[in-house]
Amino acid sequence: MTKRFKIIFSIFFSALFLGLVGAWYIASAVDPMKLTTLLINSVKSSTGRDLKIAGPVSLSFFPRISVSAERLSLSNAAWADTSEMLTLNRIELNIKMLPLLRGRVESANVKLSGLELFLQKNASGNRNWDMTVASANDTGLPNVAVADNSSTNNSLVSMENISVLDAQVHYQTATGSPSNYQVQRLSLIEDRDKTAISLNMKIQEQALELSGKTGSLSELLKQWDVSSSHFPLDLNLTLNGKSMLIQGSVNKSPQATPTINLVLSSKTFDWPSYGVSTTQSSPTLKGAKPLQQSKDRARVPQSNYLFGNEAIPFDALPQFKGKIEVNISSLGLVKRKPIENLHASLLLDGSSIDIPNLTLQIEKGSADIQIKLSHLNSASPTLMAKGVTTDFMLENFLARVDPQSKVSGGNMKLAFDIKTSGVSLRQMAENSNGKIQISINQARMASNFLNDAGDFVVTLL
């Protein structure tokens, strides 16, 4: 046995001995009750919410320190419809040793199963997932204490790998219209400054997959409103078997609106179909309360007219600054022929969206349109639109509005410059002003055309 080998052998067994001593110390010093209290306190200090663990908590120390718990719940915002923001059947965490010895819980890997999440936004713009200073102040917590916690307690966002199985997500807007989402699998794996994302889910029975890489999600959460962050994106979105590339970045400065720079490109993509009612009941997981059904939905029946009173959810649009480029060679529409060569540039500025360049083709026809939406967070958003179309056929245009249309022929040209405001199509029709010029050559239509489209024709006249 050489001298060098003896040295290596001694170092190896010394390290093994220290590891065994450390494991013995951890096993003797930490018990499930203490760790449960530590987890609850960590969640409280980081979020201001109450974590409850109704099921058993177990510890294991080989090959690494891990803790599992069952039947968990996290309290909701005081104004929300449900008392719990989330319920969880089971969680498994791999705990980092050194932070634990200092009384902090930091996890390298997290596995969640049987998650049910209730997200809600009220009429005042408050979001129940917002656990910042302002949100916490609504519950009466003092400013200073909350601010300190938000800046110093990062233990719960230092999760390197996250796995979610069998999840239900409910989202309710200020108008009381809920949406339900089923997540079969979500995986987030961090490697240095990158996060690999893999998502399989269903949105109203439509299969959606998201895969690719982003910047470090944990670092983004840690640095949010603390220091400037650059978050690159390189993702592939697949909906019902057709894919779209999402590439670009998100930049966030402290106490500032995020700035995005994205390019969305696809050879062929389908517009999502929302034929399935979002109000249908969805299966709930064991131990979770069903989402409260809002009375507003009973007061707002589905309209049979083109210009109905249903509120357009402008308040659901995210508040960003920056630019989004859209390039889609063929955009499929539900039960309609596709839109071809769709190109658009969206300029975002918080509560306004400017689309200075929107071009598209429908068979031989082409359109060049400019649109601007402003005051989106107000009670009366404003819409300005102008553009021209050439070589459209009235037959093809009405077939996209109603596939059963009984119109043939009609070479059409259209020019418009209008301004309107409101939160529904009916309000926008009532408040609209501007110019519309239509030129239609000879066309044939069935005698029931006015019966089928009378609301549309009368409104324009």
C-alpha positions as CSV (number, residue, x, y, z in Angstrom):
1,M,0.0,0.0,0.0
2,T,1.6,3.3,-1.1
3,K,1.7,6.4,1.0
4,R,-0.6,8.3,-1.3
5,F,-3.2,5.5,-1.2
6,K,-3.0,5.5,2.6
7,I,-3.7,9.2,2.7
8,I,-6.7,9.0,0.4
9,F,-8.0,6.0,2.3
10,S,-7.7,7.9,5.6
11,I,-9.4,11.0,4.2
12,F,-12.3,8.9,2.9
13,F,-13.0,7.1,6.1
14,S,-12.6,10.4,8.1
15,A,-15.3,12.0,5.9
16,L,-17.5,8.9,6.2
17,F,-17.1,9.0,10.0
18,L,-18.0,12.7,10.2
19,G,-21.0,12.1,8.0
20,L,-22.3,9.3,10.3
21,V,-21.7,11.5,13.4
22,G,-23.6,14.3,11.7
23,A,-26.5,12.1,10.7
24,W,-26.6,10.7,14.3
25,Y,-26.7,14.2,15.7
26,I,-29.5,15.3,13.3
27,A,-31.5,12.2,14.1
28,S,-31.2,12.8,17.8
29,A,-31.7,16.6,17.7
30,V,-34.7,16.8,15.4
31,D,-38.0,15.3,16.0
32,P,-41.2,15.5,13.8
33,M,-43.0,17.8,16.2
34,K,-40.1,20.3,16.2
35,L,-39.8,20.1,12.4
36,T,-43.5,20.6,12.0
37,T,-43.4,23.8,14.1
38,L,-40.4,25.0,12.2
39,L,-42.2,24.5,8.9
40,I,-45.3,26.3,10.1
41,N,-43.2,29.2,11.4
42,S,-41.2,29.4,8.2
43,V,-44.4,29.6,6.1
44,K,-45.9,32.2,8.4
45,S,-42.8,34.4,8.4
46,S,-42.5,34.2,4.6
47,T,-46.1,34.5,3.5
48,G,-48.1,35.7,6.4
49,R,-50.4,32.7,6.0
50,D,-51.2,29.8,8.3
51,L,-50.1,26.4,7.4
52,K,-52.0,23.5,8.9
53,I,-50.8,19.8,8.9
54,A,-53.6,17.4,9.8
55,G,-51.9,14.2,8.8
56,P,-48.7,12.4,10.0
57,V,-45.2,13.9,9.6
58,S,-42.3,11.5,9.1
59,L,-38.6,11.8,8.8
60,S,-35.9,9.8,7.1
61,F,-32.1,10.3,7.1
62,F,-30.9,8.0,4.3
63,P,-29.7,8.7,1.7
64,R,-30.5,12.3,2.7
65,I,-32.6,14.1,5.2
66,S,-36.2,14.1,4.0
67,V,-39.6,14.9,5.5
68,S,-43.0,14.0,4.3
69,A,-46.4,15.2,5.5
70,E,-50.0,14.5,4.7
71,R,-53.3,16.5,4.6
72,L,-51.9,20.0,4.5
73,S,-53.7,23.3,3.9
74,L,-52.7,27.0,3.6
75,S,-55.0,29.8,4.7
76,N,-56.5,32.2,2.2
77,A,-56.8,36.0,2.1
78,A,-59.4,37.4,4.4
79,W,-61.6,38.6,1.6
80,A,-61.5,35.4,-0.5
81,D,-64.5,33.1,-0.9
82,T,-62.8,30.0,0.5
83,S,-61.0,29.8,3.9
84,E,-58.1,27.9,2.3
85,M,-56.0,28.9,-0.6
86,L,-54.7,25.4,-1.2
87,T,-55.1,21.9,0.1
88,L,-52.5,19.1,-0.4
89,N,-52.8,15.4,0.1
90,R,-49.0,14.8,0.5
91,I,-45.7,16.6,0.3
92,E,-42.2,15.3,0.4
93,L,-39.1,17.5,1.0
94,N,-35.4,16.9,0.9
95,I,-34.0,19.2,3.6
96,K,-30.6,20.9,3.4
97,M,-28.6,20.0,6.5
98,L,-26.6,23.2,7.3
99,P,-29.5,25.7,7.1
100,L,-31.6,23.3,9.3
101,L,-28.9,23.5,12.0
102,R,-29.3,27.2,11.9
103,G,-33.1,26.9,12.4
104,R,-34.1,27.5,8.8
105,V,-35.9,25.2,6.4
106,E,-34.4,25.1,2.9
107,S,-35.4,22.3,0.4
108,A,-33.5,20.9,-2.5
109,N,-36.4,18.8,-3.8
110,V,-40.1,19.1,-3.4
111,K,-42.8,16.6,-4.5
112,L,-46.4,17.5,-4.3
113,S,-49.4,15.2,-4.9
114,G,-53.1,15.8,-4.8
115,L,-52.8,19.6,-4.9
116,E,-56.0,21.7,-5.1
117,L,-55.3,25.4,-5.5
118,F,-57.9,28.2,-5.4
119,L,-56.8,31.5,-7.1
120,Q,-59.1,34.5,-7.0
121,K,-59.1,38.2,-8.0
122,N,-61.6,40.6,-6.5
123,A,-63.2,43.8,-7.9
124,S,-60.6,45.9,-6.1
125,G,-57.8,44.2,-8.0
126,N,-56.5,42.2,-5.0
127,R,-55.2,38.7,-5.8
128,N,-55.2,36.1,-3.1
129,W,-51.8,34.8,-4.2
130,D,-50.2,38.2,-3.7
131,M,-48.4,37.9,-0.3
132,T,-46.5,41.1,-0.5
133,V,-46.6,44.0,2.0
134,A,-49.8,45.5,0.7
135,S,-51.6,42.2,0.8
136,A,-50.4,41.4,4.2
137,N,-51.5,44.8,5.5
138,D,-55.1,44.0,4.6
139,T,-55.0,41.5,7.4
140,G,-53.7,44.0,9.9
141,L,-50.0,43.0,10.0
142,P,-47.7,45.9,10.7
143,N,-45.7,47.4,7.8
144,V,-42.3,47.1,9.3
145,A,-42.6,43.4,10.3
146,V,-43.9,42.4,6.9
147,A,-41.3,44.3,5.0
148,D,-38.5,42.7,7.1
149,N,-39.9,39.3,6.4
150,S,-40.2,39.9,2.7
151,S,-36.6,40.9,2.4
152,T,-34.9,38.4,4.7
153,N,-37.0,35.2,4.6
154,N,-36.2,33.4,1.3
155,S,-36.1,29.9,2.6
156,L,-39.3,28.8,1.0
157,V,-38.3,29.9,-2.5
158,S,-34.9,28.1,-2.4
159,M,-36.4,25.0,-3.9
160,E,-34.1,23.6,-6.7
161,N,-36.4,20.8,-8.0
162,I,-40.2,20.7,-7.9
163,S,-42.5,17.9,-9.0
164,V,-46.3,18.2,-8.9
165,L,-48.7,15.3,-9.7
166,D,-52.5,15.3,-9.9
167,A,-53.4,18.9,-9.3
168,Q,-56.6,20.9,-9.7
169,V,-56.4,24.7,-10.2
170,H,-59.4,26.9,-9.8
171,Y,-59.3,30.6,-10.9
172,Q,-62.1,33.0,-10.2
173,T,-62.2,36.5,-11.7
174,A,-63.8,39.6,-10.2
175,T,-67.0,38.9,-12.2
176,G,-67.4,35.6,-10.5
177,S,-66.7,33.4,-13.5
178,P,-64.5,30.4,-12.5
179,S,-62.1,28.4,-14.7
180,N,-60.8,25.0,-13.8
181,Y,-57.5,23.4,-14.9
182,Q,-56.2,19.9,-14.5
183,V,-52.4,19.4,-14.1
184,Q,-51.4,15.9,-14.7
185,R,-47.7,16.6,-14.2
186,L,-45.4,19.6,-13.6
187,S,-41.6,19.3,-13.3
188,L,-39.2,22.1,-12.5
189,I,-35.5,21.1,-12.4
190,E,-32.8,23.7,-11.7
191,D,-29.3,23.5,-12.9
192,R,-27.2,26.5,-12.0
193,D,-28.8,29.5,-13.7
194,K,-31.3,27.5,-15.7
195,T,-34.7,25.8,-15.0
196,A,-36.0,23.0,-17.1
197,I,-39.8,23.0,-17.3
198,S,-42.1,20.1,-18.3
199,L,-45.9,20.6,-18.0
200,N,-48.8,18.4,-19.0
201,M,-52.2,19.7,-18.3
202,K,-55.8,20.0,-19.6
203,I,-57.7,23.2,-20.0
204,Q,-61.4,22.5,-20.5
205,E,-60.5,19.0,-21.9
206,Q,-57.9,20.5,-24.3
207,A,-54.4,18.9,-24.0
208,L,-51.6,21.4,-23.3
209,E,-47.9,20.8,-23.0
210,L,-45.1,23.2,-22.2
211,S,-41.5,22.3,-22.2
212,G,-38.1,24.0,-22.5
213,K,-35.8,26.1,-20.4
214,T,-35.9,29.4,-18.6
215,G,-33.7,31.3,-16.2
216,S,-33.6,30.3,-12.5
217,L,-37.1,30.5,-11.1
218,S,-35.9,30.4,-7.5
219,E,-33.5,33.3,-8.1
220,L,-36.2,35.2,-9.9
221,L,-38.5,34.8,-6.9
222,K,-35.7,35.7,-4.5
223,Q,-34.7,38.9,-6.3
224,W,-38.3,40.0,-7.2
225,D,-38.6,43.6,-6.0
226,V,-35.2,43.3,-4.3
227,S,-32.7,43.7,-7.2
228,S,-32.8,43.8,-11.0
229,S,-33.4,40.4,-12.7
230,H,-33.0,39.1,-16.2
231,F,-35.1,36.0,-16.9
232,P,-34.6,34.4,-20.4
233,L,-37.3,32.1,-21.9
234,D,-37.0,29.4,-24.5
235,L,-40.2,27.3,-24.5
236,N,-42.3,25.2,-26.7
237,L,-46.1,25.3,-26.2
238,T,-48.2,22.5,-27.7
239,L,-52.0,22.7,-27.8
240,N,-53.9,19.8,-29.2
241,G,-50.8,18.5,-31.0
242,K,-49.8,21.9,-32.6
243,S,-46.7,23.8,-31.4
244,M,-45.6,27.3,-30.9
245,L,-42.1,28.6,-29.9
246,I,-42.0,31.2,-27.2
247,Q,-38.6,32.9,-27.0
248,G,-37.4,36.1,-25.3
249,S,-36.9,37.4,-21.8
250,V,-38.5,39.1,-18.8
251,N,-36.7,41.9,-17.0
252,K,-37.7,43.1,-13.5
253,S,-36.4,46.1,-11.6
254,P,-37.3,46.6,-8.0
255,Q,-40.8,48.2,-7.4
256,A,-41.3,48.4,-11.2
257,T,-43.6,46.8,-13.7
258,P,-42.0,43.8,-15.4
259,T,-40.7,44.4,-19.0
260,I,-41.1,41.5,-21.5
261,N,-39.6,41.0,-24.9
262,L,-41.1,37.9,-26.6
263,V,-41.4,36.4,-30.0
264,L,-44.2,33.9,-30.6
265,S,-43.8,31.9,-33.8
266,S,-45.6,28.9,-35.3
267,K,-46.1,27.3,-38.7
268,T,-49.6,26.0,-37.7
269,F,-51.5,26.6,-34.5
270,D,-55.1,26.4,-33.4
271,W,-57.0,29.0,-31.5
272,P,-58.2,27.5,-28.2
273,S,-61.7,26.1,-28.2
274,Y,-63.9,27.2,-25.3
275,G,-67.0,25.3,-26.2
276,V,-67.0,23.5,-22.8
277,S,-68.6,25.5,-20.1
278,T,-66.1,26.8,-17.5
279,T,-68.8,26.7,-14.9
280,Q,-69.2,23.0,-14.9
281,S,-68.3,21.3,-11.7
282,S,-64.9,19.6,-11.6
283,P,-63.7,16.8,-9.3
284,T,-62.3,18.0,-6.0
285,L,-59.6,16.3,-4.1
286,K,-60.2,14.7,-0.7
287,G,-60.3,17.2,2.1
288,A,-60.8,20.3,-0.1
289,K,-63.8,22.5,-0.1
290,P,-65.6,23.2,-3.3
291,L,-65.2,26.7,-4.7
292,Q,-68.2,28.9,-3.8
293,Q,-70.5,29.4,-6.7
294,S,-71.0,33.1,-7.3
295,K,-74.5,34.6,-7.5
296,D,-73.2,36.9,-10.3
297,R,-73.2,34.0,-12.8
298,A,-77.0,33.5,-12.3
299,R,-77.6,37.1,-13.0
300,V,-75.6,37.2,-16.2
301,P,-77.1,34.6,-18.6
302,Q,-75.4,33.8,-21.9
303,S,-76.5,36.2,-24.6
304,N,-78.0,35.1,-27.9
305,Y,-76.9,38.3,-29.7
306,L,-73.6,39.3,-31.2
307,F,-73.4,42.5,-29.2
308,G,-74.3,41.1,-25.7
309,N,-73.9,42.5,-22.2
310,E,-71.3,39.9,-21.0
311,A,-68.3,41.7,-19.5
312,I,-65.0,41.3,-21.4
313,P,-62.4,40.3,-18.8
314,F,-60.0,43.2,-19.5
315,D,-59.0,43.0,-15.8
316,A,-57.6,39.5,-16.3
317,L,-54.9,40.8,-18.7
318,P,-51.4,40.9,-17.0
319,Q,-49.8,44.3,-16.4
320,F,-46.5,44.3,-18.3
321,K,-44.4,46.7,-20.3
322,G,-42.5,45.7,-23.4
323,K,-43.1,44.1,-26.8
324,I,-44.5,40.8,-28.2
325,E,-44.0,39.8,-31.8
326,V,-46.5,37.2,-33.2
327,N,-45.8,35.3,-36.4
328,I,-48.2,32.4,-37.3
329,S,-48.3,31.0,-40.8
330,S,-51.7,29.3,-40.2
331,L,-54.0,30.0,-37.3
332,G,-56.9,27.5,-37.1
333,L,-60.3,28.8,-35.9
334,V,-63.0,26.6,-34.4
335,K,-65.2,25.2,-37.2
336,R,-63.8,27.8,-39.5
337,K,-61.1,28.1,-42.2
338,P,-57.7,29.3,-40.9
339,I,-56.3,32.7,-40.9
340,E,-53.0,32.7,-42.8
341,N,-49.8,34.8,-42.5
342,L,-50.7,36.4,-39.3
343,H,-48.1,39.0,-38.2
344,A,-48.6,41.4,-35.3
345,S,-46.5,43.6,-33.0
346,L,-47.9,44.3,-29.5
347,L,-46.5,47.2,-27.5
348,L,-47.4,46.9,-23.8
349,D,-47.4,49.7,-21.4
350,G,-49.1,48.7,-18.2
351,S,-52.8,49.4,-18.7
352,S,-52.6,49.9,-22.5
353,I,-51.9,47.6,-25.5
354,D,-50.9,49.2,-28.8
355,I,-50.9,47.0,-31.9
356,P,-49.5,49.3,-34.6
357,N,-49.1,46.6,-37.2
358,L,-51.5,43.6,-37.6
359,T,-51.6,41.9,-41.0
360,L,-53.4,38.7,-42.1
361,Q,-54.7,36.9,-45.0
362,I,-57.9,34.9,-45.5
363,E,-57.7,33.0,-48.8
364,K,-57.2,35.8,-51.4
365,G,-58.2,38.6,-49.1
366,S,-55.7,40.6,-46.9
367,A,-56.1,43.1,-44.0
368,D,-53.8,45.7,-42.5
369,I,-55.1,46.9,-39.1
370,Q,-54.0,49.1,-36.2
371,I,-55.5,48.6,-32.7
372,K,-55.0,50.4,-29.4
373,L,-56.5,49.4,-26.1
374,S,-56.1,51.8,-23.2
375,H,-57.4,52.3,-19.6
376,L,-57.7,48.5,-19.2
377,N,-57.8,48.8,-15.4
378,S,-60.6,51.4,-15.4
379,A,-64.4,51.0,-15.4
380,S,-64.5,52.0,-19.1
381,P,-61.6,50.7,-21.3
382,T,-61.1,52.5,-24.6
383,L,-60.6,50.8,-28.0
384,M,-59.3,52.6,-31.1
385,A,-59.1,50.6,-34.4
386,K,-58.5,51.5,-38.0
387,G,-57.5,49.6,-41.1
388,V,-58.3,48.5,-44.6
389,T,-59.1,45.1,-46.2
390,T,-58.8,44.2,-49.9
391,D,-59.9,41.3,-52.0
392,F,-62.2,39.8,-49.4
393,M,-65.3,37.9,-50.4
394,L,-68.5,38.6,-48.3
395,E,-69.2,34.8,-48.6
396,N,-65.9,33.9,-46.9
397,F,-66.1,36.6,-44.3
398,L,-69.6,35.6,-43.1
399,A,-68.6,32.0,-43.2
400,R,-66.1,32.7,-40.5
401,V,-68.8,34.5,-38.4
402,D,-71.3,31.7,-39.1
403,P,-70.3,28.5,-40.8
404,Q,-74.0,27.9,-41.8
405,S,-74.2,31.3,-43.6
406,K,-76.3,31.2,-46.8
407,V,-74.4,34.0,-48.6
408,S,-72.4,33.5,-51.9
409,G,-70.2,35.9,-53.8
410,G,-69.7,39.6,-52.9
411,N,-66.2,40.9,-53.6
412,M,-65.8,43.3,-50.7
413,K,-63.6,46.2,-49.6
414,L,-63.6,47.7,-46.2
415,A,-62.1,50.7,-44.5
416,F,-62.7,51.8,-41.0
417,D,-61.5,54.3,-38.3
418,I,-63.5,53.9,-35.1
419,K,-63.2,54.7,-31.4
420,T,-65.3,53.2,-28.6
421,S,-65.3,52.4,-24.9
422,G,-67.0,50.0,-22.5
423,V,-66.7,46.7,-20.8
424,S,-69.0,44.7,-23.1
425,L,-69.7,44.5,-26.8
426,R,-73.0,46.2,-26.4
427,Q,-71.5,49.1,-24.5
428,M,-68.8,49.4,-27.2
429,A,-71.5,49.4,-30.0
430,E,-73.5,52.1,-28.2
431,N,-70.4,54.3,-27.5
432,S,-68.7,53.9,-30.9
433,N,-68.0,56.7,-33.3
434,G,-66.0,57.1,-36.4
435,K,-66.1,56.1,-40.1
436,I,-66.8,52.8,-41.8
437,Q,-66.8,52.4,-45.6
438,I,-67.9,49.2,-47.2
439,S,-68.0,48.3,-50.9
440,I,-69.7,45.0,-51.9
441,N,-70.1,43.8,-55.4
442,Q,-72.9,41.5,-56.4
443,A,-73.8,38.7,-53.9
444,R,-76.5,36.3,-53.3
445,M,-78.1,35.6,-49.9
446,A,-80.8,33.3,-48.6
447,S,-84.1,34.8,-47.4
448,N,-83.4,33.9,-43.8
449,F,-80.2,36.0,-43.7
450,L,-81.7,38.9,-41.9
451,N,-83.3,36.6,-39.4
452,D,-80.0,34.9,-38.6
453,A,-77.9,38.1,-38.6
454,G,-80.4,40.8,-37.9
455,D,-78.8,42.0,-34.7
456,F,-75.5,42.5,-36.5
457,V,-77.1,44.4,-39.5
458,V,-79.4,46.6,-37.4
459,T,-76.6,47.6,-35.1
460,L,-74.4,48.8,-37.9
461,L,-77.3,50.7,-39.5
